[in-house]
Amino acid sequence: MGIEKILPCTLRLNKLMSLAGNDCLCIIDRDAVPNELKAIFEEHRKFDKSFDSSISCFKAPNVDQPVVYAPVPELTDYDDVRSYQEAAKRSMEKVLKAGFQTPLLFVPKVKRFPEAELCTVLGALEQLYVPIQLREAGTLKDPRVTTLSVQIDDPKAEAIFQEALVLEAGRFVARDIGVGDPERMTPIQVEKYIKPLFEKLNVNVISDSKVLEKEYPLFAAVNRAADAVERHRGRIIFLEYKPPKPARKTLMLVGKGVTYDTGGADIKAGGVMAGMSRDKCGAAAAAGFMQVVSQLQPDDIHVVAALCMVRNSVGEECYVADEVITSRAGLHVRIGNTDAEGRMCMTDALCRMKELVVEQNLPDPHLFTIATLTGHAFISAGEGQSIAIDNSVAHREDHARRLQAAGQAFGEPFEVSILRPSDFSFNAGKVIGEDLVQANNAPSVRTPRGHQVPAAFMIKASGLDKHGLDSKLPIKYTHIDIAGSAGEHPAMPTAAPLVSLVKTHLQK
């Protein structure tokens, strides 16, 4: 599918300061105002003390075109490039409310934030996204932006523009899957959405319940109640990109794709079920990453993604606490809480990724799980931040810190957590007949180290603990909890951590 079909609007690069074809000019940086507007900006400042701290829309006589000014606020030592993203979003919000359809965004170059130009363009495009249900229904009454022109005064303007196109297409795919309601993006609907997108990739869908029960038993347990309803039946969607040259490294992503999380038998109560269709944003980010891979087509990087699409339904067939289920890796797992379904649906796919590494002797493998997994991660890191947790092998290469540096530069900040022995002992079996306990029966926010413990569980239950530093085949693994960064309901999904992963792993 052409990249132009998976963008919120037509994106155009202005190489010279020209207003032709645009119906308004958008400015966000008080220090990067076109010469034609400097005098009128100074005039406004003289009679409006709030001019540089509030959004305004006015007519500039010598430009003969409306100007939208959404200034970046005064920055502190602790602000980051998101200040420019947010200003660009506010600018587009005003554009939409004012009814403009072909704005020109003047993109500032910022010495403090070298990546501000790209992040500004991405921020504007994020605001222009329209949810898939609304696009398909065709009932949007308000006018939308049809063409966004960007003025980038930089010798690398064309490269920045092209990168924005590729990254936004990936984020668009991630948002479509993430924002889709529980019926628009059921597991089978995700499959139907993805297949036409990835004609250049190998796509393998595992949906037969008997195959899932045999080969992905932890996933199948979560799927058991949903399997009784045909349109809700789960599936694991494998996407694979094979490079034209011998691979120098292998990336393997497993995404949590819980299309709706009732909590299962441990049902969510007290009104906290709203927003649980966003529990698939890990798989959505993995799909968006694969969209970027399909566009960039790296020469020597082998990439595999597993989207674990399942609905955690409640009913007579649902799995329950106290069940003992044998994982793909052969460990007996006692269920402690059916609302800890995210680690369940990903672990067997993670085990399969590990097996592929061993069977195919894949070069320099790095495995990932990406999930809106725990409220503890949200409480710990706060809104807008992801958490990265490396296993011992990835930690030796300081991977999480590199991911954190990329996130800081490109507006997807990370906190870094470390695995401790207590995280593994927490999951240890308590009685004979069980190797692991999947979870306790308290919410993660009331569980000490509530976001580290699931990572330890997945390492043990998948058999990755046999591939540590001193093993014959050490395998890098990173768990990324995006509960705080994926976009809290009812906000729009952010597609985090797609950009950070691209910058860390797809660019030399």
C-alpha positions in Angstrom: 0.0 0.0 0.0 1.3 3.5 -0.9 2.6 5.5 2.0 0.4 8.4 1.0 -2.7 6.3 2.0 -1.5 5.9 5.6 -0.9 9.6 6.5 -3.4 11.9 8.1 -3.1 14.4 5.1 -0.9 15.3 2.2 2.5 16.5 3.5 4.4 19.0 1.4 7.9 20.5 1.8 8.3 24.2 1.1 11.9 24.8 0.1 11.4 28.6 -0.2 9.3 31.0 1.9 6.2 30.9 -0.2 2.6 31.2 1.0 1.1 30.1 -2.4 -1.4 27.4 -2.0 -1.7 27.9 1.8 -4.6 29.4 3.7 -2.7 30.3 7.0 0.8 30.5 8.4 1.6 28.7 11.7 4.4 30.0 14.0 5.5 28.3 17.2 8.9 29.8 18.2 9.2 33.4 19.2 12.8 33.4 18.2 12.2 31.9 14.7 9.7 34.3 13.2 10.0 35.1 9.4 11.4 38.5 8.6 8.0 39.5 7.1 6.3 39.1 10.5 8.9 40.4 13.0 7.5 43.9 13.1 3.8 42.9 13.6 4.9 40.4 16.3 6.7 43.2 18.2 3.6 45.4 17.8 1.4 42.7 19.3 3.8 42.3 22.2 3.5 46.0 23.1 -0.2 45.9 23.8 -0.7 42.2 24.8 1.5 40.9 27.6 0.1 37.4 27.1 1.1 37.3 23.4 4.0 34.9 23.9 2.1 32.7 26.4 -1.3 32.1 24.7 -2.5 31.0 21.3 -3.6 33.8 18.9 -4.9 34.1 15.3 -4.6 37.4 13.5 -4.2 38.9 10.1 -0.8 40.3 9.2 -1.1 43.1 6.6 2.2 42.5 4.9 1.6 38.8 4.5 -2.1 39.1 3.6 -2.8 35.8 5.2 -4.0 34.7 8.7 -1.3 33.8 11.2 -1.7 31.2 13.9 0.7 31.7 16.8 1.0 28.9 19.3 4.2 29.8 21.2 6.5 27.3 22.8 6.4 28.3 26.5 9.5 29.6 28.4 11.7 26.5 28.9 13.2 25.4 32.1 16.4 23.3 32.5 14.2 20.2 32.7 12.0 20.6 29.6 12.6 18.5 26.6 11.8 18.5 22.9 8.2 17.6 23.6 7.7 21.3 24.2 8.0 21.8 20.5 5.8 18.8 19.7 3.1 20.1 22.0 3.3 23.6 20.5 2.9 22.1 17.0 -0.1 20.1 18.2 -1.7 23.2 19.7 -1.0 25.1 16.5 -2.9 22.4 14.4 -5.7 22.3 17.0 -6.2 26.0 16.4 -6.0 25.5 12.7 -8.8 22.9 12.8 -11.0 25.1 15.1 -10.5 28.1 12.8 -11.5 26.0 9.7 -8.2 26.3 7.8 -7.4 23.4 5.5 -4.0 24.1 3.9 -1.7 25.5 6.6 2.0 26.2 6.3 3.9 25.4 9.4 7.2 27.3 9.9 9.5 24.7 11.6 12.1 26.2 13.8 15.7 25.1 14.1 16.6 24.8 17.8 20.2 24.6 19.0 19.2 23.1 22.4 17.2 20.3 20.7 18.9 19.0 17.5 15.9 16.9 16.6 13.3 19.6 17.1 12.6 20.0 13.4 11.5 16.3 12.9 9.7 16.3 16.3 7.8 19.4 15.4 6.5 17.9 12.1 5.6 14.7 13.9 3.7 16.7 16.6 1.7 18.5 14.0 0.8 15.3 12.1 -0.2 13.6 15.4 -2.8 16.3 16.0 -4.2 15.9 12.5 -4.9 12.1 12.8 -8.5 11.0 12.5 -9.6 7.7 14.2 -10.2 4.9 11.8 -13.9 4.5 12.8 -14.6 8.1 12.0 -12.8 7.9 8.7 -14.7 4.8 7.7 -18.0 6.1 8.8 -17.6 9.2 6.7 -19.6 11.3 9.2 -16.9 13.9 10.1 -18.7 17.2 9.8 -15.9 19.6 10.6 -13.4 20.5 7.8 -10.1 18.8 8.1 -6.6 19.7 7.0 -6.1 18.4 3.5 -2.5 19.5 3.0 0.1 20.4 5.6 3.1 22.3 4.1 6.2 22.6 6.2 8.9 25.2 5.9 12.2 23.7 7.1 15.2 26.1 6.8 17.9 23.5 7.0 20.3 21.9 4.4 18.9 18.6 5.5 15.3 19.6 5.0 14.6 16.9 2.4 16.0 14.2 4.6 14.0 15.4 7.6 10.8 15.6 5.4 11.3 12.0 4.1 12.0 10.7 7.6 8.8 12.3 8.9 6.8 10.6 6.1 8.2 7.2 7.0 7.8 7.5 10.8 4.3 9.0 10.6 3.1 6.2 8.4 4.3 3.7 11.1 2.6 5.8 13.8 -0.5 6.0 11.7 -0.8 2.2 11.6 -0.1 2.0 15.3 -2.8 4.5 16.1 -5.3 2.8 13.9 -4.9 -0.5 15.7 -4.6 1.1 19.1 -7.6 3.4 18.9 -9.9 0.9 17.2 -12.8 0.1 19.5 -13.4 -3.5 20.8 -15.4 -4.5 17.7 -13.6 -2.5 15.0 -10.3 -4.0 16.0 -11.1 -7.5 17.2 -8.3 -10.0 16.6 -9.7 -11.0 13.2 -10.2 -7.4 12.2 -6.6 -6.6 13.1 -5.6 -9.5 10.8 -7.8 -8.1 8.0 -6.3 -4.6 8.5 -2.7 -5.8 8.5 -2.6 -8.2 5.5 -3.0 -5.6 2.7 -0.4 -3.4 4.4 2.4 -5.9 4.5 2.5 -7.5 1.1 6.3 -7.2 1.1 6.6 -9.2 4.4 6.0 -12.8 5.3 2.7 -13.0 7.2 1.8 -16.1 9.1 -1.4 -16.1 11.2 -2.0 -18.8 13.8 -5.7 -18.9 14.7 -6.7 -22.6 15.0 -7.7 -23.1 18.6 -6.2 -26.6 18.7 -2.9 -25.4 17.4 -2.9 -22.5 19.9 -3.7 -24.9 22.8 -0.9 -27.2 21.8 1.8 -24.7 20.9 0.9 -21.5 22.8 -0.9 -22.8 25.8 -0.6 -19.7 28.0 -2.1 -17.6 25.2 -4.8 -20.2 24.6 -5.8 -20.0 28.3 -6.5 -16.2 27.9 -8.3 -16.9 24.6 -10.6 -19.7 26.0 -13.6 -17.6 26.8 -13.3 -15.4 23.7 -13.0 -18.4 21.5 -16.7 -19.2 22.1 -17.5 -16.0 20.1 -16.3 -16.3 16.5 -15.5 -12.7 15.9 -13.5 -12.5 19.2 -11.3 -15.5 18.6 -7.7 -14.8 19.2 -4.7 -15.2 16.8 -1.0 -14.7 16.8 0.1 -12.7 13.8 3.7 -13.2 12.8 5.3 -10.6 10.5 8.8 -11.2 9.1 11.2 -9.1 7.1 14.2 -10.8 5.5 17.0 -8.5 4.3 18.5 -8.8 0.8 22.0 -9.2 2.3 23.2 -11.6 5.1 21.8 -10.2 8.3 24.2 -8.6 10.9 21.5 -8.5 13.6 18.1 -9.8 14.4 15.2 -7.9 16.0 12.3 -9.9 17.4 9.3 -8.0 18.8 6.4 -9.5 20.7 3.5 -7.2 21.3 0.6 -7.5 23.7 -2.6 -7.2 21.7 -5.4 -7.5 24.2 -8.3 -6.0 22.2 -10.4 -5.8 25.4 -9.5 -6.6 28.9 -12.4 -7.3 31.3 -10.0 -8.8 33.8 -11.4 -12.2 33.1 -12.7 -14.1 36.2 -10.8 -11.5 38.3 -13.1 -8.9 36.7 -12.2 -5.2 36.7 -14.7 -3.4 39.0 -15.3 0.1 40.1 -15.5 1.6 36.6 -11.9 0.9 35.7 -12.8 -1.2 32.6 -13.2 1.9 30.4 -10.3 2.3 28.1 -9.4 -1.3 28.1 -9.6 -1.5 24.3 -6.2 0.3 24.5 -4.6 -2.8 25.9 -3.5 -3.7 22.4 -1.1 -0.7 22.0 2.0 -2.9 22.4 1.0 -5.0 19.4 0.0 -1.8 17.6 3.4 -0.3 18.2 5.1 -3.5 16.9 2.9 -3.4 13.8 3.8 0.3 13.3 7.5 -0.6 13.6 7.1 -3.2 10.9 5.5 -0.6 8.7 8.6 1.5 9.1 10.8 -1.6 8.4 8.8 -2.3 5.2 9.5 1.2 4.0 13.1 1.4 5.0 13.9 -2.2 3.9 17.3 -2.3 5.8 20.0 -4.2 3.9 21.2 -6.4 6.8 18.7 -6.4 9.6 16.3 -9.4 10.0 13.1 -8.4 11.8 10.3 -10.6 13.2 7.2 -9.4 15.1 4.5 -11.4 16.8 1.2 -9.6 17.5 -0.6 -11.5 20.2 -4.2 -10.5 19.5 -6.7 -11.8 22.1 -9.7 -10.6 24.1 -9.6 -11.3 27.8 -13.3 -12.2 28.1 -15.3 -13.3 31.1 -17.7 -16.3 31.0 -18.2 -19.9 31.7 -15.1 -20.9 29.6 -12.7 -18.3 31.1 -9.5 -19.4 32.7 -9.4 -18.9 36.5 -7.0 -18.5 39.4 -5.5 -21.7 40.7 -5.3 -23.4 37.3 -1.9 -24.9 36.5 -1.0 -24.5 32.9 2.2 -25.9 31.2 3.9 -23.2 29.1 5.5 -23.8 25.7 8.8 -24.0 27.5 7.5 -26.9 29.7 7.1 -25.0 33.0 4.1 -25.6 35.2 2.5 -22.1 35.8 -0.1 -21.6 38.5 -2.5 -18.8 37.7 -2.7 -16.2 40.5 -4.8 -13.5 38.8 -6.6 -13.7 35.4 -6.2 -9.9 35.1 -2.4 -10.5 34.6 -3.2 -11.7 31.1 -0.6 -9.6 29.3 2.3 -11.7 30.4 0.3 -14.8 29.6 -0.5 -13.9 26.0 3.1 -12.9 25.2 5.2 -15.5 26.9 4.8 -18.4 24.6 5.4 -16.2 21.5 8.5 -15.0 23.3 9.5 -18.6 23.8 9.0 -19.2 20.0 11.2 -16.3 19.2 13.9 -17.8 21.4 13.5 -21.2 19.6 13.9 -19.5 16.2 17.2 -17.9 17.4 18.5 -21.4 18.4 17.1 -23.3 15.4 18.3 -20.8 12.8 21.4 -19.6 14.5 20.2 -16.0 14.0 22.9 -13.3 14.2 23.1 -10.9 17.1 19.5 -11.5 18.3 17.6 -9.0 20.5 14.1 -10.0 21.7 11.5 -7.5 23.0 8.1 -7.5 24.7 6.1 -4.3 24.3 3.0 -4.0 26.4 0.6 -1.7 28.3 1.3 -4.1 31.1 1.0 -2.6 34.6 -0.6 0.3 36.4 2.6 0.1 38.5 4.6 1.3 35.4 2.2 4.3 35.0 2.5 5.2 38.7 6.3 4.8 38.7 7.1 6.6 35.5 4.1 8.9 35.1 2.1 9.9 32.1 4.2 10.1 28.9 7.1 7.9 29.9 7.9 4.3 29.0 9.9 1.9 31.1 12.7 -0.3 29.7 14.0 -3.3 31.5 17.0 -5.2 30.1 17.9 -8.8 30.9 21.5 -9.4 31.9 22.7 -9.8 28.4 21.1 -6.6 27.1 22.2 -4.8 30.3 25.8 -5.7 29.6 25.6 -3.6 26.4 23.9 -0.8 28.2 21.0 -1.1 25.8 18.2 0.4 27.9 20.3 3.6 28.4 20.8 3.9 24.7 17.1 3.5 24.2 16.5 6.1 26.8 18.9 8.5 25.1 17.1 8.1 21.8 13.7 8.6 23.5 15.0 11.8 25.2 16.2 13.2 21.8 13.0 12.3 19.9 10.2 13.0 22.4 9.6 9.5 23.7 11.2 9.5 27.2 12.1 6.4 29.0 12.8 5.5 32.6 15.2 2.5 33.1 14.5 -0.2 35.6 16.8 -3.0 36.7 15.9 -6.6 37.4 16.8 -7.9 40.9 16.9 -11.4 42.4 13.7 -10.6 44.3 11.8 -10.2 41.0 12.5 -13.8 40.2 11.9 -15.2 43.6 8.5 -13.5 43.6 7.4 -15.7 40.8 8.9 -19.0 42.2 6.5 -21.9 42.7 5.3 -22.2 46.3 4.4 -25.9 46.4 5.2 -29.1 44.7 3.7 -29.3 41.2 4.2 -25.7 40.2 7.3 -24.2 38.8 6.1 -20.6 38.7 3.2 -18.5 40.0 2.0 -16.2 37.3 1.0 -13.3 39.6 -0.3 -12.4 43.1 -3.9 -11.4 43.7 -3.3 -7.7 44.3 -3.2 -5.0 41.7 0.2 -4.1 40.4 0.0 -0.7 42.0 -0.1 -2.4 45.4 2.6 -4.9 44.5 6.2 -4.0 45.4 8.3 -3.9 42.1 5.0 -4.4 40.3 6.4 -3.6 36.8 9.7 -5.5 37.2 8.1 -8.8 38.3 6.3 -9.5 35.0 9.6 -9.2 33.1 11.1 -11.7 35.4 8.2 -14.0 34.9 8.4 -13.9 31.1 12.2 -14.6 31.3 11.6 -17.7 33.4 8.4 -19.0 31.8 9.8 -18.7 28.2 13.1 -20.4 29.1 15.1 -17.2 28.4 16.8 -17.6 31.8 18.8 -20.5 30.1 20.4 -17.9 27.8 22.1 -15.6 30.3 25.6 -14.2 30.4 27.4 -17.5 31.1 25.3 -19.7 28.7 26.5 -21.1 25.4 24.1 -18.8 23.6 23.4 -15.5 25.4 20.3 -13.7 24.1 19.5 -10.1 24.7 16.0 -9.3 25.8 14.2 -6.1 26.8 10.8 -5.6 28.2 9.1 -2.3 27.5 6.1 -1.3 29.6 4.2 1.5 27.8 1.3 1.8 30.3 2.3 5.4 30.9 3.2 6.4 27.3 0.8 4.6 25.0 -1.9 7.3 25.5 -4.2 7.2 28.5 -7.9 6.9 27.6 -9.6 9.0 26.2 -6.4 10.6 24.8 -5.3 9.5 21.3 -2.8 6.6 21.2 0.8 7.9 20.8 2.4 4.9 19.0 5.3 5.0 21.6 7.9 3.6 21.6 8.1 3.3 17.8 10.4 6.2 17.1 12.8 5.4 19.8 13.1 1.8 18.6 13.7 2.9 15.0 16.4 5.4 16.0 18.1 2.8 18.3 18.0 -0.2 16.1 17.3 0.6 12.4 19.7 3.4 11.9 23.5 2.9 11.9 
